């Protein structure tokens, strides 16, 4: 009787996963974590600003061409490397930082609505905007 029931539902079972093809002696390839969007953007802006600066373009003209504020162009041109700009950007504190732990906890509890999470931390005293909530739960 049990065998008939199992056989009747066998078509609903998923296929067994394929056996791994790599042998234990082969080292596993570890993929580096994906680069943050802001890091990619800063690297591209740094390269573009330095290229235009090397062509003799003024900082104000670079800003107009790239659509960047003069202070940003100054920061990019004065930096020796893109890594210097990236490091400063990543070390900066944000007003959402004190709420990130709460947001991650609620996300892990199954709350997937950024709008709802935003309203929740607003009630806790968060003074910023909703866009920062989206950015903090993307990471």
Contact map, one row per residue, 1 for C-alpha under 8 A:
1111100000000000000000000000000000000000000000000000000000000000000000000000000000000000000000000000000000000000000000000000000000000000000
1111110000000000000000000000000000000000000000000000000000000000000000000000000000000000000000000000000000000000000000000000000000000000000
1111111000000000000000000000000000000000000000000000000000000000000000000000000000000000000000000000000000000000000000000000000000000000000
1111111100000000000000000000000000000000000000000000000000000000000000000000000000000000000000000000000000000000000000000000000000000000000
1111111110000000000000000000000000000000000000000000000000000000000000000000000000000000000000000000000000000000000000000000000000000000000
0111111111000000000000000000000000000000000000000000000000000000000000000000000000000000000000000000000000000000000000000000000000000000000
0011111111000000000000000000000000000000000000000000000000000000000000000000000000000000000000000000000000000000000000000000000000000000000
0001111111100000000000000000000000000000000000000000000000000000000000000000000000000000000000000000000000000000000000000000000000000000000
0000111111111000000000000000000000000000000000000000000000000000000000000000000000000000000000000000000000000000000000000000000000000000000
0000011111111000000000000000000000000000000000000000000000000000000000000000000000000000000000000000000000000000000000000000000000000000000
0000000111111100000000000000000000000000000000000000000000000000000000000000000000000000000000000000000000000000000000000000000000000000000
0000000011111100000000000000000000000000000000000000000000000000000000000000000000000000000000000000000000000000000000000000000000000000000
0000000011111110000000000000000000000000000000000000000000000000000000000000000000000000000000000000000000000000000000000000000000000000000
0000000000111111000000000000000000000000000000000000000000000000000000000000000000000000000000000000000000000000000000000000000000000000000
0000000000001111100000000000000000000000000000000000000000000000000000000000000000000000000000000000000000000000000000000000000000000000000
0000000000000111110000000000000000000000000000000000000000000000000000000000000000000000000000000000000000000000000000000000000000000000000
0000000000000011111000000000000000000000000000000000000000000000000000000000000000000000000000000000000000000000000000000000000000000000000
0000000000000001111100000000000000000000000000000000000000000000000000000000000000000000000000000000000000000000000000000000000000000000000
0000000000000000111110000000000000000000000000000000000000000000000000000000000000000000000000000000000000000000000000000000000000000000000
0000000000000000011111100000000000000000000000000000000000000000000000000000000000000000000000000000000000000000000000000000000000000000000
0000000000000000001111100000000000000000000000000000000000000000000000000000000000000000000000000000000000000000000000000000000000000000000
0000000000000000000111110100000000000000000000000000000000000000000000000000000000000000000000000000000000000000000000000000000000000000000
0000000000000000000111111100000000000000000000000000000000000000000000000000000000000000000000000000000000000000000000000000000000000000000
0000000000000000000001111110000000000000000000000000000000000000000000000000000000000000000000000000000000000000000000000000000000000000000
0000000000000000000000111110000000000000000000000000000000000000000000000000000000000000000000000000000000000000000000000000000000000000000
0000000000000000000001111111000000000000000000000000000000000000000000000000000000000000000000000000000000000000000000000000000000000000000
0000000000000000000000011111100000000000000000000000000000000000000000000000000000000000000000000000000000000000000000000000000000000000000
0000000000000000000000000111110000000000000000000000000000000000000000000000000000000000000000000000000000000000000000000000000000000000000
0000000000000000000000000011111000000000000000000000000000000000000000000000000000000000000000000000000000000000000000000000000000000000000
0000000000000000000000000001111100000000000000000000000000000000000000000000000000000000000000000000000000000000000000000000000000000000000
0000000000000000000000000000111110000000000000000000000000000000000000000000000000000000000000000000000000000000000000000000000000000000000
0000000000000000000000000000011111000000000000000000000000000000000000000000000000000000000000000000000000000000000000000000000000000000000
0000000000000000000000000000001111100000000000000000000000000000000000000000000000000000000000000000000000000000000000000000000000000000000
0000000000000000000000000000000111110000000000000000000000000000000000000000000000000000000000000000000000000000000000000000000000000000000
0000000000000000000000000000000011111011000000000000000000000000000000000000000000000000000000000000000000000000000000000000000000000000000
0000000000000000000000000000000001111111000000000000000000000000000000000000000000000000000000000000000000000000000000000000000000000000000
0000000000000000000000000000000000111111100000000000000000000000000000000000000000000000000000000000000000000000000000000000000000000000000
0000000000000000000000000000000000011111110000000000000000000000000000000000000000000000000000000000000000000000000000000000000000000000000
0000000000000000000000000000000000111111111000000000000000000000000000000000000000000100000000000000000000000000000000000000000000000000000
0000000000000000000000000000000000111111111100000000000000000000000000000000000000000000000000000000000000000000000000000000000000000000000
0000000000000000000000000000000000001111111110000000000000000000000000000000000000000000000000000000000000000000000000000000000000000000000
0000000000000000000000000000000000000111111111000000000000000000000000000000000001001100000000000000000000000000000000000000000000000000000
0000000000000000000000000000000000000011111111100000000000000000000000000000000001100100000000000000000000000000000000000000000000000000000
0000000000000000000000000000000000000001111111110000000000000000000000000000000000000000000000000000000000000000000000000000000000000000000
0000000000000000000000000000000000000000111111111000000000000000010000000001000000000000000000000000000000000000000000000000000000000000000
0000000000000000000000000000000000000000011111111100000000000000000000000001100011000000000000000000000000000000000000000000000000000000000
0000000000000000000000000000000000000000001111111110000000000000000000000000000001000000000000000000000000000000000000000000000000000000000
0000000000000000000000000000000000000000000111111111000000000000000000000000000000000000000000000000000000000000000000000000000000000000000
0000000000000000000000000000000000000000000011111111100000000100010000001001100000000000000000000000000000000000000000000000000000000000000
0000000000000000000000000000000000000000000001111111110000000000000000000001100000000000000000000000000000000000000000000000000000000000000
0000000000000000000000000000000000000000000000111111111000000000000000000000000000000000000000000000000000000000000000000000000000000000000
0000000000000000000000000000000000000000000000011111111110000100000000000000000000000000000000000000000000000000000000000000000000000000000
0000000000000000000000000000000000000000000000001111111111100100000000000000100000000000000000000000000000000000000000000000000000000000000
0000000000000000000000000000000000000000000000000111111110000000000000000000000000000000000000000000000000000000000000000000000000000000000
0000000000000000000000000000000000000000000000000011111110000000000000000000000000000000000000000000000000000000000000000000000000000000000
0000000000000000000000000000000000000000000000000001111111000000000000000000000000000000000000000000000000000000000000000000000000000000000
0000000000000000000000000000000000000000000000000001111111101100000000000000000000000000000000000000000000000000000000000000000000000000000
0000000000000000000000000000000000000000000000000000100111111100000000000000000000000000000000000000000000000000000000000000000000000000000
0000000000000000000000000000000000000000000000000000100011111110000001001100000000000000000000000000000000000000000000000000000000000000000
0000000000000000000000000000000000000000000000000000000001111111000001001000000000000000000000000000000000000000000000000000000000000000000
0000000000000000000000000000000000000000000000000000000011111111100000000000000000000000000000000000000000000000000000000000000000000000000
0000000000000000000000000000000000000000000000001001100011111111110100001000000000000000000000000000000000000000000000000000000000000000000
0000000000000000000000000000000000000000000000000000000000111111111111011000000000000000000000000000000000000000000000000000000000000000000
0000000000000000000000000000000000000000000000000000000000011111111110000000000000000000000000000000000000000000000000000000000000000000000
0000000000000000000000000000000000000000000000000000000000001111111100000000000000000000000000000000000000000000000000000000000000000000000
0000000000000000000000000000000000000000000010001000000000000111111100000000000000000000000000000000000000000000000000000000000000000000000
0000000000000000000000000000000000000000000000000000000000000011111110000000000000000000000000000000000000000000000000000000000000000000000
0000000000000000000000000000000000000000000000000000000000000111111111011000000000000000000000000000000000000000000000000000000000000000000
0000000000000000000000000000000000000000000000000000000000000011001111111000000000000000000000000000000000000000000000000000000000000000000
0000000000000000000000000000000000000000000000000000000000110010000111111100000000000000000000000000000000000000000000000000000000000000000
0000000000000000000000000000000000000000000000000000000000000000000011111110000000000000000000000000000000000000000000000000000000000000000
0000000000000000000000000000000000000000000000000000000000000010000111111111000000000000000000000000000000000000000000000000000000000000000
0000000000000000000000000000000000000000000000001000000000110110000111111111100000000000000000000000000000000000000000000000000000000000000
0000000000000000000000000000000000000000000000000000000000100000000001111111110000000000000000000000000000000000000000000000000000000000000
0000000000000000000000000000000000000000000000000000000000000000000000111111111000001000000000000000000000000000000000000000000000000000000
0000000000000000000000000000000000000000000011001100000000000000000000011111111001001000000000000000000000000000000000000000000000000000000
0000000000000000000000000000000000000000000001001100100000000000000000001111111100000000000000000000000000000000000000000000000000000000000
0000000000000000000000000000000000000000000000000000000000000000000000000111111100000000000000000000000000000000000000000000000000000000000
0000000000000000000000000000000000000000000000000000000000000000000000000011111111011000000000000000000000000000000000000000000000000000000
0000000000000000000000000000000000000000000000000000000000000000000000000000111111010000000000000000000000000000000000000000000000000000000
0000000000000000000000000000000000000000000001000000000000000000000000000000001111111000000000000000000000000000000000000000000000000000000
0000000000000000000000000000000000000000011001100000000000000000000000000001001111111100000000000000000000000000000000000000000000000000000
0000000000000000000000000000000000000000001000000000000000000000000000000000000011111110000000000000000000000000000000000000000000000000000
0000000000000000000000000000000000000000000000000000000000000000000000000000001111111111000000000000000000000000000000000000000000000000000
0000000000000000000000000000000000000000010000000000000000000000000000000011001011111111100000000000000000000000000000000000000000000000000
0000000000000000000000000000000000000010011000000000000000000000000000000000000001111111110000000000000000000000000000000000000000000000000
0000000000000000000000000000000000000000000000000000000000000000000000000000000000111111111000000000000000000000000000000000000000000000000
0000000000000000000000000000000000000000000000000000000000000000000000000000000000011111111100000000000000000000000000000000000000000000000
0000000000000000000000000000000000000000000000000000000000000000000000000000000000001111111100000000000000000000000000000000000000000000000
0000000000000000000000000000000000000000000000000000000000000000000000000000000000000111111100000000000000000000000000000000000000000000000
0000000000000000000000000000000000000000000000000000000000000000000000000000000000000011111110000000000000000000000000000000000000000000000
0000000000000000000000000000000000000000000000000000000000000000000000000000000000000001111111000000000000000000000000000000000000000000000
0000000000000000000000000000000000000000000000000000000000000000000000000000000000000000001111101000000000000000000000000000000000000000000
0000000000000000000000000000000000000000000000000000000000000000000000000000000000000000000111111000000000000000000000000000000000000000000
0000000000000000000000000000000000000000000000000000000000000000000000000000000000000000000011111100000000000000000000000000011100000000000
0000000000000000000000000000000000000000000000000000000000000000000000000000000000000000000001111111000000000000000000000000010100011001000
0000000000000000000000000000000000000000000000000000000000000000000000000000000000000000000011111111000000000000000000000000000000000000000
0000000000000000000000000000000000000000000000000000000000000000000000000000000000000000000000111111100000000000000000000000000000000000000
0000000000000000000000000000000000000000000000000000000000000000000000000000000000000000000000011111111000000000000000001000010000000000000
0000000000000000000000000000000000000000000000000000000000000000000000000000000000000000000000011111111100000000000000000000000000000001000
0000000000000000000000000000000000000000000000000000000000000000000000000000000000000000000000000111111110000000000000000000000000000000000
0000000000000000000000000000000000000000000000000000000000000000000000000000000000000000000000000011111111000000000000000000000000000000000
0000000000000000000000000000000000000000000000000000000000000000000000000000000000000000000000000011111111100000000010000000000000000001100
0000000000000000000000000000000000000000000000000000000000000000000000000000000000000000000000000001111111110000000000000000000000000000100
0000000000000000000000000000000000000000000000000000000000000000000000000000000000000000000000000000111111111000000000000000000000000000000
0000000000000000000000000000000000000000000000000000000000000000000000000000000000000000000000000000011111111110000010000000000000000000000
0000000000000000000000000000000000000000000000000000000000000000000000000000000000000000000000000000001111111111000000000000000000000000100
0000000000000000000000000000000000000000000000000000000000000000000000000000000000000000000000000000000111111110000000000000000000000000000
0000000000000000000000000000000000000000000000000000000000000000000000000000000000000000000000000000000011111110000000000000000000000000000
0000000000000000000000000000000000000000000000000000000000000000000000000000000000000000000000000000000001111111000000000000000000000000000
0000000000000000000000000000000000000000000000000000000000000000000000000000000000000000000000000000000001111111100110000000000000000000000
0000000000000000000000000000000000000000000000000000000000000000000000000000000000000000000000000000000000100111110010000000000000000000000
0000000000000000000000000000000000000000000000000000000000000000000000000000000000000000000000000000000000000011111110000000000000000000000
0000000000000000000000000000000000000000000000000000000000000000000000000000000000000000000000000000000000000001111111000000000001001100100
0000000000000000000000000000000000000000000000000000000000000000000000000000000000000000000000000000000000000000111111100000000001000000000
0000000000000000000000000000000000000000000000000000000000000000000000000000000000000000000000000000000000000010111111110000000000000000000
0000000000000000000000000000000000000000000000000000000000000000000000000000000000000000000000000000001001000011111111111000000000001000000
0000000000000000000000000000000000000000000000000000000000000000000000000000000000000000000000000000000000000000011111111100000011001000000
0000000000000000000000000000000000000000000000000000000000000000000000000000000000000000000000000000000000000000001111111110000000000000000
0000000000000000000000000000000000000000000000000000000000000000000000000000000000000000000000000000000000000000000111111111000000000000000
0000000000000000000000000000000000000000000000000000000000000000000000000000000000000000000000000010000000000000000011111111110000000000000
0000000000000000000000000000000000000000000000000000000000000000000000000000000000000000000000000000000000000000000001111111111000000000000
0000000000000000000000000000000000000000000000000000000000000000000000000000000000000000000000000000000000000000000000111111110000000000000
0000000000000000000000000000000000000000000000000000000000000000000000000000000000000000000000000000000000000000000000011111110000000000000
0000000000000000000000000000000000000000000000000000000000000000000000000000000000000000000000000000000000000000000000001111111000000000000
0000000000000000000000000000000000000000000000000000000000000000000000000000000000000000000000110010000000000000000000001111111100000000000
0000000000000000000000000000000000000000000000000000000000000000000000000000000000000000000000100000000000000000000000000100111110000000000
0000000000000000000000000000000000000000000000000000000000000000000000000000000000000000000000110000000000000000000000000000011111010000000
0000000000000000000000000000000000000000000000000000000000000000000000000000000000000000000000000000000000000000000001000000001111111000000
0000000000000000000000000000000000000000000000000000000000000000000000000000000000000000000000000000000000000000011001000000000111111100000
0000000000000000000000000000000000000000000000000000000000000000000000000000000000000000000000000000000000000000000000000000000011111110000
0000000000000000000000000000000000000000000000000000000000000000000000000000000000000000000000010000000000000000000000000000000111111111000
0000000000000000000000000000000000000000000000000000000000000000000000000000000000000000000000010000000000000000010011000000000011111111100
0000000000000000000000000000000000000000000000000000000000000000000000000000000000000000000000000000000000000000010000000000000001111111110
0000000000000000000000000000000000000000000000000000000000000000000000000000000000000000000000000000000000000000000000000000000000111111111
0000000000000000000000000000000000000000000000000000000000000000000000000000000000000000000000010001001000000000000000000000000000011111111
0000000000000000000000000000000000000000000000000000000000000000000000000000000000000000000000000000001100100000010000000000000000001111111
0000000000000000000000000000000000000000000000000000000000000000000000000000000000000000000000000000000000000000000000000000000000000111111
0000000000000000000000000000000000000000000000000000000000000000000000000000000000000000000000000000000000000000000000000000000000000011111
